[in-house]
Amino acid sequence: MVPLVEIFDVWYGVNLEVVNSEVVPVGIPFVSRQSVNNGVVCHVKRINNIEPNPSHTLSIAVSGSVLSTFYHDYEYYSGRDIYVAKPKIDLTKEEMLYYCYVIEQNKYKYNYGRGANKTFKNILVPSKDEIPHYVNQKEVNVPFVSKSLLQNKLNFNVNEWKWFVLKDWFDEPYKANAYNSQDLIPCIEKDVAIAHITRTDENNGCKDFVVNESFGSIEEPNAITIGDTTATIFYQEKEFICSDHMVILRSKYLNKYTGLFIVTMLNKERFRYNYGRAYNKGIIANTKIKLPAVKIAPNKYEPDWQFMEDYIKSLPYSSCL
């Protein structure tokens, strides 16, 4: 392990403000201290006499969402408290993404009351020789496209939504067949592996990918997974297996768009549950959530599944789903 500055040259970014920039549909990405969308909040017009931060660098937030670190293979502008890290040695895109992950593992040391501007340069990271071999075994090609599938922007009035009970529109929830992590063989070839879904609240619930052997029970795709003791809720588009304490929710109305909409609404209920009060099958079935509704008879409504699908498709980045 070596200090970060032995691997990277680090300097303060261009330090601009969005309010003083001209926002355009297509332009220079503007990176802020947020923790989502690769740090990009918008695109702005190139500013005369101000060179963007160079490509093939990392942006590191030292306040706000402290140590949110992103790789950029394009030029970009940046706002307050964003540092730029350029490798001193030859690093592949995959290795740069690995260092993003490593740096972010130090997030727990900081918060809004304790910035990282004075200490992050000395964070210990693996030397290039210590980078795991699997990092470069598969080419990374993740599209960064903000285009939406539907160009029409859909608005909604929550006051017009109706309450629905899950058991009226979903099959009966059931416990997934549980696999012990110690009995599974990790596999980095994701096209031939299967996702192992656990109660983690990261990576869509996927702890790792494992060898797709003749499992006793493989869960079919197009399902919502719920950790019953953690209320961690995700939509699964592909086949998967589970660890213990996982509940599966299915419906003929689900697809990846309506699934993501429903997961978002179910997560609004998450604060009610934890290890002291499990989100078990019975409670899940009787959960009420408010949804867009369509009137089918006097005083009778059903969820507006088409609206939910169209709304997700209208959001930025939906073309990447």
N, C-alpha and C positions, 0 to 999 in steps of 0.2 A: 504494500500500500504506500502511496506517495501523495504529497499535497497536490491539490488541483492545479496549482500554478506550475507544476513541473510538466504537466501535460498540455496546458492551454495558456496562451497569452490572453489576459483578461483586461478589459477596459470598459469605462462607462459608455453606454449607448448615446445616440444622438439627442435624447432628452427633448422630445417635442410634445405638443399638446394637440389632441384631436380638434379641440375648439378653434385652434388657430390654423388648422389645415383644411383643405378642400376635399371633402369626402366624395368619391366617385365610384361607380360600379366596378370599374376595372382600373387598377392602379397599383401603387406600392402598398403591400400589406403593412398595417400599423399594429405593432405588438405592444400589449400593455401588461399589467401585473396580474391578470386573471389566470385561472387554472384550466380553462377550457379552450377549444377551437385553436389549439396550437398557439395560444396567446394572442391570436389576431382578432381585433375588435371591429375592424373595417379596412377599406382600402382608400388611399388618399392620392391626390395628384402629386407628382414629383415636384419638389421645391428647388428652385434655382439656388445654386451655391451650397446646398446641403446634400452631401452624399449619403445614401442609405448605408446601413450596416451591411457588411459583405455576406455573401452566401457561404454555405458550408460552415456555419457557426452555430453556437448555442446561445439562446437568450436565457438569462437567469434573473428572476425577480428577487430582490433583496428586501422588499417590504410588500404589504398587501398580501397576496397569496404567496407567502415567502417560499423561496426555492422552487417555484414552478419553473421547470426547465424544459425548453423545446428546441428541437433541431429545425433549422431552416436551410433548405437547399436553394434559396432565392434571396435576393436583396430585400431589406425591410427597414422601415423606420421603427423607432421605439419611443416609449414615453418615459415617465419618471421612474427612477430606481430600477432600471433594467440594465444589467451588465451583459456584455458580449464576450463570448469565449471562443477563440480561434485556435485550433490544434497546432502545436509546435511540431508535431510529427505527422506522418501520413496516417490518416484514419479513414476507414470506409464509412459509408452512411450507416451501416449496421452498427459499427463500433460507436459512432456518435450517438445513436439512439440508445445504446447500452449505457453510455455515460450520463445521458438524461435520466435514465432510471436510477443509476447509482447516486447521483446528486440529490434526487428527490427523496431518497431513503433517509435523508437528514432533516426532512421537514419537521419532524417531531420536536426538534430542538428549538424551533422558532415559532412565533405567532405575531399578531399585530402589535403586541407590546415589546417584542424583541426582534428587531430586524437582523439581517444577515450581512449587512454591508461591510462590517469590520472583520468578519471571521470566515466568510464562505470561501475565500481564496485558499485557505489552509485545510479545507475539508479533505479527508483522506479518501482517495479513490484507487482502484486497482491500476497498476502500471499496464502498459500495452501487453506485456508478456503474461499478465495475470488475467486477461480477458478470456472468459470461457470459450472453448473451441466452437460451441454451437452457435455463437453469435454470428459468425460468418458463413455458416453452412447453408443458409437459405437467404436468397435475395429479398430485400424488403421493397415492396412496391405498394404503398398505401396512397391512393389518390386523395388529393386535397382540393375538392371541388365544391364550391358553395352553391352550385346550381340546384334548384328545386325541381321536383318532378312535375308539379303543377305551377304554372306561372301566376294564376289567380290567387290573391291573398284572401283567405277566409277568416272572417271575424265571428265571434260568438258572444252571446249574452248569457252569462252563467245563471242569471236570474230566470232564464227561460228553460234551464235544464230541469230534469226530473230525477227523483230518487229511484234506484233500482236495486233489488236484492240479487246477489250473485247467483244463488241457486236457481233462480228463474231463467237464467240465460247461459249458465255454464253447467257442464257435467259435474257429478259429485266429486269433490276433491279426494285424492287418494295419496297414500304414502308411497314414495318411490322405493324401489328395491335398493338397499344400501350396500355400498362397497367400501371396504377398508383401504385407505390410501397405501398401506404397506403391502397390499396384495396386487397393486397395479404397477404396470411398467411404463415409465414416462416415454413419450415419443415426440420428437420435434417436427416430424413430417406431418403437418396438420391435415394434409389432404388424405392421408391414410390413417390418421389417428381419430380419436373420439374425445369430445370435451367431458371433463370430469367436473360436475357442478356441485358446489358446496355452499355453506352458509356465509361465505365471504361476501362483503359488500363491494368488491372490486371486480373488474374484468368480466362484467356480466355474469358474475357468480362462478366463473370458470377458474378453478384452482390450477389446473394443468391439463395437458393433453396426454392421453395414454394409448397404448397399443390396442387396436380394435380387435380383440380376440373374441372367442365365442362366449360372450358374457351370458349369464343366465337370463338377463333382462336388459334390453336396450330401450330407452325411452324414444318414442317416435318424435319427430320434429313438430313444430307449431304448438308450443305449450308455454305456460307460465310456471316458473319454478318459485317456490316460496320456502325460505328457511323458517321452520315453525318457531324456533326459539329466538330468532334474530329479526324476523320480519323483513328479510332481504329478498327483494322481489325483482325478477328479470324475465324477459321474453326469450325463448330459445327457438331459433329458426331451424337448427339442424339436430340430428340425433345426438343423444347425450346419455351419460350415466350419472348417478348421484351418490353422494355420501349419505350419512345418517341424518335424520330429522329434516328431510326434504318432502314437501307436499307439491303435487302436480295439479294444475288447473287447466282444463281444456274446454273448448266450445267450438261448435261448427261455425261460429261467427268470427273466429280468430284468423287473422293473417298477420304478417309482420308489421303492418301499419296499425290496424285496430289493436293488436297485441301491445304495441308500444304506448298507445293512448291509454289503454286500460292499466298497464303497469304504472304509468305516471299517476293516475288517479288512486290506485291502490297504495302507492307510496305516501299519499297524503294521510293515510291511516296508520302509517308505520309507528308514529310516536306513541300509539296506545299499547304497543307490545314490546316485550323484552324477555330476558331469561326468567323474570319473575312472573310473567304472564304470557304464555306461549300463544302464538297465532295458529291454533290448531285447526283441524279439518272442519269441525263444527262451527267455529267462529268465522272461518273463511267463507263457508257456504252461506252464512247469514249476514255477511257484511253488506252494508248499504253504501253505494257510491252514487254520486250525482253525475249524470251523463247528458250529452245532447240527446234530445228526444224528438220523435216524430209522432204526430197524432194519427191514430188509426181508427178511432171511434170516439164518440162523446165521452170525455173523462177517461179515455184509455190511450196509453202511450207505449211505445217501445223504443229501445235505444236506436239512435240514428247511426247505424254502423257505417253507412256510406259517407256521412259527414266526417266521422272520426278518421276514416281512411284518407279522405281528401284533405283533411286538415294537416295530417302528418306529411302527406305528399307536398303540401304547399310550403313547408318550412325550409329554410336554407339547409343545404347539405343533404337533403332527402335523396338526392341522386346517388349518394354514396351508400345508402342502406342496402 
